[in-house]
């Protein structure tokens, strides 16, 4: 099933994978550079987004 989903929607799936990769690259850079304030903001923003989704 997953194979067929991937093969029938390659552009959308690759687009989202690249978005995840960019987010992970940003997180990795913040950690490597010891950017504590930016990390705190990133996690705070993520929590706010998650809380908003759970309300709906």
Phi and psi restraints in degrees (range 20) as a CNS / XPLOR table:
assign (resid 1 and name C) (resid 2 and name N)
       (resid 2 and name CA) (resid 2 and name C) 1.0 -63.9 20.0 2
assign (resid 2 and name N) (resid 2 and name CA)
       (resid 2 and name C) (resid 3 and name N) 1.0 -34.3 20.0 2
assign (resid 2 and name C) (resid 3 and name N)
       (resid 3 and name CA) (resid 3 and name C) 1.0 -59.8 20.0 2
assign (resid 3 and name N) (resid 3 and name CA)
       (resid 3 and name C) (resid 4 and name N) 1.0 -46.8 20.0 2
assign (resid 3 and name C) (resid 4 and name N)
       (resid 4 and name CA) (resid 4 and name C) 1.0 -64.7 20.0 2
assign (resid 4 and name N) (resid 4 and name CA)
       (resid 4 and name C) (resid 5 and name N) 1.0 -39.8 20.0 2
assign (resid 4 and name C) (resid 5 and name N)
       (resid 5 and name CA) (resid 5 and name C) 1.0 -60.5 20.0 2
assign (resid 5 and name N) (resid 5 and name CA)
       (resid 5 and name C) (resid 6 and name N) 1.0 -46.0 20.0 2
assign (resid 5 and name C) (resid 6 and name N)
       (resid 6 and name CA) (resid 6 and name C) 1.0 -64.6 20.0 2
assign (resid 6 and name N) (resid 6 and name CA)
       (resid 6 and name C) (resid 7 and name N) 1.0 -43.1 20.0 2
assign (resid 6 and name C) (resid 7 and name N)
       (resid 7 and name CA) (resid 7 and name C) 1.0 -72.4 20.0 2
assign (resid 7 and name N) (resid 7 and name CA)
       (resid 7 and name C) (resid 8 and name N) 1.0 -24.1 20.0 2
assign (resid 7 and name C) (resid 8 and name N)
       (resid 8 and name CA) (resid 8 and name C) 1.0 -92.6 20.0 2
assign (resid 8 and name N) (resid 8 and name CA)
       (resid 8 and name C) (resid 9 and name N) 1.0 -9.5 20.0 2
assign (resid 8 and name C) (resid 9 and name N)
       (resid 9 and name CA) (resid 9 and name C) 1.0 -136.8 20.0 2
assign (resid 9 and name N) (resid 9 and name CA)
       (resid 9 and name C) (resid 10 and name N) 1.0 45.5 20.0 2
assign (resid 9 and name C) (resid 10 and name N)
       (resid 10 and name CA) (resid 10 and name C) 1.0 -61.5 20.0 2
assign (resid 10 and name N) (resid 10 and name CA)
       (resid 10 and name C) (resid 11 and name N) 1.0 -41.9 20.0 2
assign (resid 10 and name C) (resid 11 and name N)
       (resid 11 and name CA) (resid 11 and name C) 1.0 -63.2 20.0 2
assign (resid 11 and name N) (resid 11 and name CA)
       (resid 11 and name C) (resid 12 and name N) 1.0 -48.0 20.0 2
assign (resid 11 and name C) (resid 12 and name N)
       (resid 12 and name CA) (resid 12 and name C) 1.0 -65.7 20.0 2
assign (resid 12 and name N) (resid 12 and name CA)
       (resid 12 and name C) (resid 13 and name N) 1.0 -42.5 20.0 2
assign (resid 12 and name C) (resid 13 and name N)
       (resid 13 and name CA) (resid 13 and name C) 1.0 -65.9 20.0 2
assign (resid 13 and name N) (resid 13 and name CA)
       (resid 13 and name C) (resid 14 and name N) 1.0 -45.4 20.0 2
assign (resid 13 and name C) (resid 14 and name N)
       (resid 14 and name CA) (resid 14 and name C) 1.0 -63.9 20.0 2
assign (resid 14 and name N) (resid 14 and name CA)
       (resid 14 and name C) (resid 15 and name N) 1.0 -38.7 20.0 2
assign (resid 14 and name C) (resid 15 and name N)
       (resid 15 and name CA) (resid 15 and name C) 1.0 -58.6 20.0 2
assign (resid 15 and name N) (resid 15 and name CA)
       (resid 15 and name C) (resid 16 and name N) 1.0 -44.7 20.0 2
assign (resid 15 and name C) (resid 16 and name N)
       (resid 16 and name CA) (resid 16 and name C) 1.0 -71.8 20.0 2
assign (resid 16 and name N) (resid 16 and name CA)
       (resid 16 and name C) (resid 17 and name N) 1.0 -36.5 20.0 2
assign (resid 16 and name C) (resid 17 and name N)
       (resid 17 and name CA) (resid 17 and name C) 1.0 -61.6 20.0 2
assign (resid 17 and name N) (resid 17 and name CA)
       (resid 17 and name C) (resid 18 and name N) 1.0 -43.6 20.0 2
assign (resid 17 and name C) (resid 18 and name N)
       (resid 18 and name CA) (resid 18 and name C) 1.0 -64.3 20.0 2
assign (resid 18 and name N) (resid 18 and name CA)
       (resid 18 and name C) (resid 19 and name N) 1.0 -35.7 20.0 2
assign (resid 18 and name C) (resid 19 and name N)
       (resid 19 and name CA) (resid 19 and name C) 1.0 -63.4 20.0 2
assign (resid 19 and name N) (resid 19 and name CA)
       (resid 19 and name C) (resid 20 and name N) 1.0 -42.8 20.0 2
assign (resid 19 and name C) (resid 20 and name N)
       (resid 20 and name CA) (resid 20 and name C) 1.0 -63.3 20.0 2
assign (resid 20 and name N) (resid 20 and name CA)
       (resid 20 and name C) (resid 21 and name N) 1.0 -41.2 20.0 2
assign (resid 20 and name C) (resid 21 and name N)
       (resid 21 and name CA) (resid 21 and name C) 1.0 -61.4 20.0 2
assign (resid 21 and name N) (resid 21 and name CA)
       (resid 21 and name C) (resid 22 and name N) 1.0 -41.3 20.0 2
assign (resid 21 and name C) (resid 22 and name N)
       (resid 22 and name CA) (resid 22 and name C) 1.0 -63.9 20.0 2
assign (resid 22 and name N) (resid 22 and name CA)
       (resid 22 and name C) (resid 23 and name N) 1.0 -41.6 20.0 2
assign (resid 22 and name C) (resid 23 and name N)
       (resid 23 and name CA) (resid 23 and name C) 1.0 -64.2 20.0 2
assign (resid 23 and name N) (resid 23 and name CA)
       (resid 23 and name C) (resid 24 and name N) 1.0 -41.8 20.0 2
assign (resid 23 and name C) (resid 24 and name N)
       (resid 24 and name CA) (resid 24 and name C) 1.0 -67.9 20.0 2
assign (resid 24 and name N) (resid 24 and name CA)
       (resid 24 and name C) (resid 25 and name N) 1.0 -37.2 20.0 2
assign (resid 24 and name C) (resid 25 and name N)
       (resid 25 and name CA) (resid 25 and name C) 1.0 -62.0 20.0 2
assign (resid 25 and name N) (resid 25 and name CA)
       (resid 25 and name C) (resid 26 and name N) 1.0 -41.8 20.0 2
assign (resid 25 and name C) (resid 26 and name N)
       (resid 26 and name CA) (resid 26 and name C) 1.0 -62.8 20.0 2
assign (resid 26 and name N) (resid 26 and name CA)
       (resid 26 and name C) (resid 27 and name N) 1.0 -46.3 20.0 2
assign (resid 26 and name C) (resid 27 and name N)
       (resid 27 and name CA) (resid 27 and name C) 1.0 -61.0 20.0 2
assign (resid 27 and name N) (resid 27 and name CA)
       (resid 27 and name C) (resid 28 and name N) 1.0 -45.1 20.0 2
assign (resid 27 and name C) (resid 28 and name N)
       (resid 28 and name CA) (resid 28 and name C) 1.0 -59.6 20.0 2
assign (resid 28 and name N) (resid 28 and name CA)
       (resid 28 and name C) (resid 29 and name N) 1.0 -43.7 20.0 2
assign (resid 28 and name C) (resid 29 and name N)
       (resid 29 and name CA) (resid 29 and name C) 1.0 -63.3 20.0 2
assign (resid 29 and name N) (resid 29 and name CA)
       (resid 29 and name C) (resid 30 and name N) 1.0 -43.7 20.0 2
assign (resid 29 and name C) (resid 30 and name N)
       (resid 30 and name CA) (resid 30 and name C) 1.0 -60.6 20.0 2
assign (resid 30 and name N) (resid 30 and name CA)
       (resid 30 and name C) (resid 31 and name N) 1.0 -42.1 20.0 2
assign (resid 30 and name C) (resid 31 and name N)
       (resid 31 and name CA) (resid 31 and name C) 1.0 -67.4 20.0 2
assign (resid 31 and name N) (resid 31 and name CA)
       (resid 31 and name C) (resid 32 and name N) 1.0 -47.9 20.0 2
assign (resid 31 and name C) (resid 32 and name N)
       (resid 32 and name CA) (resid 32 and name C) 1.0 -59.9 20.0 2
assign (resid 32 and name N) (resid 32 and name CA)
       (resid 32 and name C) (resid 33 and name N) 1.0 -35.8 20.0 2
assign (resid 32 and name C) (resid 33 and name N)
       (resid 33 and name CA) (resid 33 and name C) 1.0 -93.2 20.0 2
assign (resid 33 and name N) (resid 33 and name CA)
       (resid 33 and name C) (resid 34 and name N) 1.0 7.7 20.0 2
assign (resid 33 and name C) (resid 34 and name N)
       (resid 34 and name CA) (resid 34 and name C) 1.0 54.6 20.0 2
assign (resid 34 and name N) (resid 34 and name CA)
       (resid 34 and name C) (resid 35 and name N) 1.0 43.1 20.0 2
assign (resid 34 and name C) (resid 35 and name N)
       (resid 35 and name CA) (resid 35 and name C) 1.0 -91.1 20.0 2
assign (resid 35 and name N) (resid 35 and name CA)
       (resid 35 and name C) (resid 36 and name N) 1.0 80.4 20.0 2
assign (resid 35 and name C) (resid 36 and name N)
       (resid 36 and name CA) (resid 36 and name C) 1.0 -64.7 20.0 2
assign (resid 36 and name N) (resid 36 and name CA)
       (resid 36 and name C) (resid 37 and name N) 1.0 -41.2 20.0 2
assign (resid 36 and name C) (resid 37 and name N)
       (resid 37 and name CA) (resid 37 and name C) 1.0 -65.7 20.0 2
assign (resid 37 and name N) (resid 37 and name CA)
       (resid 37 and name C) (resid 38 and name N) 1.0 -41.8 20.0 2
assign (resid 37 and name C) (resid 38 and name N)
       (resid 38 and name CA) (resid 38 and name C) 1.0 -67.1 20.0 2
assign (resid 38 and name N) (resid 38 and name CA)
       (resid 38 and name C) (resid 39 and name N) 1.0 -38.0 20.0 2
assign (resid 38 and name C) (resid 39 and name N)
       (resid 39 and name CA) (resid 39 and name C) 1.0 -62.6 20.0 2
assign (resid 39 and name N) (resid 39 and name CA)
       (resid 39 and name C) (resid 40 and name N) 1.0 -44.5 20.0 2
assign (resid 39 and name C) (resid 40 and name N)
       (resid 40 and name CA) (resid 40 and name C) 1.0 -59.8 20.0 2
assign (resid 40 and name N) (resid 40 and name CA)
       (resid 40 and name C) (resid 41 and name N) 1.0 -43.0 20.0 2
assign (resid 40 and name C) (resid 41 and name N)
       (resid 41 and name CA) (resid 41 and name C) 1.0 -65.0 20.0 2
assign (resid 41 and name N) (resid 41 and name CA)
       (resid 41 and name C) (resid 42 and name N) 1.0 -43.2 20.0 2
assign (resid 41 and name C) (resid 42 and name N)
       (resid 42 and name CA) (resid 42 and name C) 1.0 -58.7 20.0 2
assign (resid 42 and name N) (resid 42 and name CA)
       (resid 42 and name C) (resid 43 and name N) 1.0 -47.5 20.0 2
assign (resid 42 and name C) (resid 43 and name N)
       (resid 43 and name CA) (resid 43 and name C) 1.0 -68.4 20.0 2
assign (resid 43 and name N) (resid 43 and name CA)
       (resid 43 and name C) (resid 44 and name N) 1.0 -36.4 20.0 2
assign (resid 43 and name C) (resid 44 and name N)
       (resid 44 and name CA) (resid 44 and name C) 1.0 -65.3 20.0 2
assign (resid 44 and name N) (resid 44 and name CA)
       (resid 44 and name C) (resid 45 and name N) 1.0 -44.3 20.0 2
assign (resid 44 and name C) (resid 45 and name N)
       (resid 45 and name CA) (resid 45 and name C) 1.0 -62.8 20.0 2
assign (resid 45 and name N) (resid 45 and name CA)
       (resid 45 and name C) (resid 46 and name N) 1.0 -40.1 20.0 2
assign (resid 45 and name C) (resid 46 and name N)
       (resid 46 and name CA) (resid 46 and name C) 1.0 -64.0 20.0 2
assign (resid 46 and name N) (resid 46 and name CA)
       (resid 46 and name C) (resid 47 and name N) 1.0 -41.7 20.0 2
assign (resid 46 and name C) (resid 47 and name N)
       (resid 47 and name CA) (resid 47 and name C) 1.0 -64.1 20.0 2
assign (resid 47 and name N) (resid 47 and name CA)
       (resid 47 and name C) (resid 48 and name N) 1.0 -42.0 20.0 2
assign (resid 47 and name C) (resid 48 and name N)
       (resid 48 and name CA) (resid 48 and name C) 1.0 -62.1 20.0 2
assign (resid 48 and name N) (resid 48 and name CA)
       (resid 48 and name C) (resid 49 and name N) 1.0 -43.3 20.0 2
assign (resid 48 and name C) (resid 49 and name N)
       (resid 49 and name CA) (resid 49 and name C) 1.0 -63.5 20.0 2
assign (resid 49 and name N) (resid 49 and name CA)
       (resid 49 and name C) (resid 50 and name N) 1.0 -45.4 20.0 2
assign (resid 49 and name C) (resid 50 and name N)
       (resid 50 and name CA) (resid 50 and name C) 1.0 -62.0 20.0 2
assign (resid 50 and name N) (resid 50 and name CA)
       (resid 50 and name C) (resid 51 and name N) 1.0 -45.5 20.0 2
assign (resid 50 and name C) (resid 51 and name N)
       (resid 51 and name CA) (resid 51 and name C) 1.0 -61.2 20.0 2
assign (resid 51 and name N) (resid 51 and name CA)
       (resid 51 and name C) (resid 52 and name N) 1.0 -38.2 20.0 2
assign (resid 51 and name C) (resid 52 and name N)
       (resid 52 and name CA) (resid 52 and name C) 1.0 -65.3 20.0 2
assign (resid 52 and name N) (resid 52 and name CA)
       (resid 52 and name C) (resid 53 and name N) 1.0 -42.1 20.0 2
assign (resid 52 and name C) (resid 53 and name N)
       (resid 53 and name CA) (resid 53 and name C) 1.0 -65.2 20.0 2
assign (resid 53 and name N) (resid 53 and name CA)
       (resid 53 and name C) (resid 54 and name N) 1.0 -37.4 20.0 2
assign (resid 53 and name C) (resid 54 and name N)
       (resid 54 and name CA) (resid 54 and name C) 1.0 -71.4 20.0 2
assign (resid 54 and name N) (resid 54 and name CA)
       (resid 54 and name C) (resid 55 and name N) 1.0 -24.7 20.0 2
assign (resid 54 and name C) (resid 55 and name N)
       (resid 55 and name CA) (resid 55 and name C) 1.0 -69.4 20.0 2
assign (resid 55 and name N) (resid 55 and name CA)
       (resid 55 and name C) (resid 56 and name N) 1.0 -36.8 20.0 2
